[in-house]
């Protein structure tokens, strides 16, 4: 697959999914702590989202960073716009900005940010297939 094809695939994923998370690993099996915490924040919002593992091919990360202008992973996009990485997403989660941006209620403060928070079954990711191999 050519780099241009990868870029088009990524752009389509961003544009076709209201909430798109690029991460190391998957929401069920994150491969780094930053990806784990970001996925947990999105899970806590109770929204459907698509997620993609950037690890299978280094060109995915290169093309994604070229699109977003953001060097690190994870990267969360909402409505086709980059929200940010782990620190920004967690700050927005804690302040209520993430819930407002998503149009959902802010989770209770005592709710733990864990990948499998109870009562969050409806927030399971769509499991965007990585067809780039």
C-alpha positions as CSV (number, residue, x, y, z in Angstrom):
1,X,0.0,0.0,0.0
2,X,1.3,3.4,-1.0
3,X,1.6,6.3,1.6
4,X,-1.0,8.2,-0.3
5,X,-3.5,5.3,0.1
6,X,-2.7,5.2,3.9
7,X,-3.3,9.0,4.1
8,X,-6.6,8.7,2.3
9,X,-7.7,5.7,4.6
10,X,-6.8,7.8,7.7
11,X,-8.6,10.9,6.4
12,X,-11.7,8.8,5.6
13,X,-11.6,7.3,9.1
14,X,-11.5,10.8,10.6
15,X,-14.3,12.1,8.4
16,X,-16.6,9.1,8.6
17,X,-16.5,8.6,12.4
18,X,-17.7,11.4,14.6
19,X,-15.3,10.2,17.4
20,X,-12.1,8.6,16.1
21,X,-9.2,7.5,18.4
22,X,-5.8,6.6,17.1
23,X,-3.9,4.7,19.7
24,X,-1.2,2.2,20.5
25,X,-3.1,-1.1,20.7
26,X,-6.9,-1.3,21.0
27,X,-9.3,-0.1,23.7
28,X,-9.6,-3.7,24.9
29,X,-5.8,-4.2,24.9
30,X,-4.0,-0.8,25.0
31,X,-0.2,-1.0,24.5
32,X,0.8,2.1,26.4
33,X,-0.5,3.9,29.5
34,X,-1.3,7.1,27.5
35,X,-3.6,5.1,25.2
36,X,-5.1,3.3,28.1
37,X,-6.1,6.5,29.9
38,X,-7.4,8.2,26.7
39,X,-9.5,5.2,25.8
40,X,-10.8,5.1,29.4
41,X,-11.9,8.8,29.2
42,X,-13.7,8.2,26.0
43,X,-15.3,5.0,27.3
44,X,-16.5,6.9,30.4
45,X,-18.4,9.3,28.1
46,X,-20.6,6.5,26.9
47,X,-20.4,7.4,23.2
48,X,-19.7,5.1,20.3
49,X,-16.3,5.7,18.7
50,X,-14.0,4.1,16.3
51,X,-10.4,3.2,17.3
52,X,-7.4,2.2,15.3
53,X,-4.1,0.7,16.4
54,X,-1.2,2.6,14.8
55,X,1.4,0.0,15.7
56,X,1.1,-2.5,12.8
57,X,2.7,-0.2,10.2
58,X,5.1,2.8,11.0
59,X,3.7,4.6,8.0
60,X,0.3,4.9,9.8
61,X,1.9,7.1,12.5
62,X,3.9,9.1,9.9
63,X,0.8,9.9,7.8
64,X,-1.4,10.5,10.8
65,X,1.1,13.1,12.2
66,X,1.3,14.7,8.8
67,X,-2.5,15.1,8.7
68,X,-2.9,16.3,12.3
69,X,0.4,18.2,12.8
70,X,0.5,16.3,16.2
71,X,3.6,14.2,16.9
72,X,2.4,11.9,19.7
73,X,0.0,9.0,20.0
74,X,-2.9,8.8,21.1
75,X,-4.8,11.3,19.0
76,X,-8.5,11.9,19.5
77,X,-10.6,13.5,16.7
78,X,-14.1,14.7,17.2
79,X,-16.2,15.9,14.2
80,X,-13.1,15.7,12.0
81,X,-11.0,17.9,14.2
82,X,-8.0,17.0,16.3
83,X,-8.9,17.4,20.0
84,X,-5.4,16.3,21.2
85,X,-3.5,13.6,23.0
86,X,-3.7,12.1,26.4
87,X,-3.0,15.1,28.6
88,X,-5.5,17.3,26.7
89,X,-8.2,14.7,26.7
90,X,-7.8,14.0,30.4
91,X,-7.9,17.8,31.2
92,X,-11.0,18.1,29.1
93,X,-12.5,15.1,30.8
94,X,-11.9,16.5,34.3
95,X,-13.2,20.0,33.4
96,X,-16.3,18.7,31.7
97,X,-15.3,20.1,28.3
98,X,-15.1,16.6,26.7
99,X,-18.7,15.8,27.8
100,X,-19.8,19.2,26.4
101,X,-18.0,18.7,23.1
102,X,-19.6,15.2,22.8
103,X,-23.0,16.5,23.9
104,X,-23.3,14.0,26.8
105,X,-23.7,14.3,30.6
106,X,-20.4,14.5,32.6
107,X,-19.9,11.2,34.4
108,X,-20.0,11.3,38.2
109,X,-16.8,12.5,39.8
110,X,-16.4,9.3,41.8
111,X,-16.4,7.2,38.7
112,X,-13.0,5.6,38.1
113,X,-11.3,6.0,34.7
114,X,-10.8,2.4,33.9
115,X,-11.0,0.7,30.5
116,X,-14.0,-1.4,31.6
117,X,-16.1,1.0,33.8
118,X,-19.3,-0.7,34.9
119,X,-22.4,0.5,33.1
120,X,-20.5,1.7,30.1
121,X,-21.3,-1.1,27.7
122,X,-22.8,1.3,25.2
123,X,-19.4,3.0,24.8
124,X,-17.7,0.1,23.2
125,X,-15.6,1.2,20.2
126,X,-16.7,0.3,16.7
127,X,-13.5,-1.6,16.1
128,X,-12.4,0.1,12.9
129,X,-10.5,-2.6,11.0
130,X,-6.9,-1.8,10.1
131,X,-6.8,-2.9,6.5
132,X,-3.5,-1.2,5.8
133,X,-1.4,-4.4,5.9
